[in-house]
Amino acid sequence: MEREDALLCIQYDEEYPVGFAQCQLRYDYVEGCKSSPVGYLEGIFIREEFRRKGYARDLLKQCEKWASEKGCSEFASDCEWDNTSSMRFHLAEGFEEAGRILCFAKKI
């Protein structure tokens, strides 16, 4: 599914859906990037029993291609500090750590 500023990709193993990736264009500041817009991987997931088969890499490549076609020269992402499998995936796919932040929220 594609919108003007976002893309949702679904990965199949034969006819069975095993994962997805969602990316979009970000026009605000993106940590570690110097251009705008930036393609941004908002989420990626592969069912555990289908991991390590290259599906996540394929989804990422689709997102990067889409962002490039939209005029982006940079692509970014994030993950939570304790998500070591996501960190390893990002680093293996050529991402470089751009910084670390703590996010805060409160009810008002």
Disulfide bonds with the S-S distance in Angstrom:
none
